[in-house]
Amino acid sequence: MVQAYILIKVEAGKTKDIMEQLRSLPAVERAHSVTGPTDLIAVVVAEDARALADLVFRSVQTISGVKETDTRIVVDG
């Protein structure tokens, strides 16, 4: 299993809607709106690196209003 944090920048006014959509994805354990240069952080678990890439490219980045993602794979924990 691969665990990762996905840092997400969104269009103004879309944070709550996108957070709800993220929380509906089976691979998303948690999603929170945060302060700073990133608008949302999602904690995700995928079967392997390929499944993680598929989640990011086909599910998260295709949500209307998502401007940018930055994925950080957990290496210890």
Secondary structure, DSSP 4 states (H G I P E B T S, - for coil): -EEEEEEEEE-TT-HHHHHHHHHTSTTEEEEEE-SSS-SEEEEEEESSHHHHHHIIIIIITTSTTEEEEEEEE----
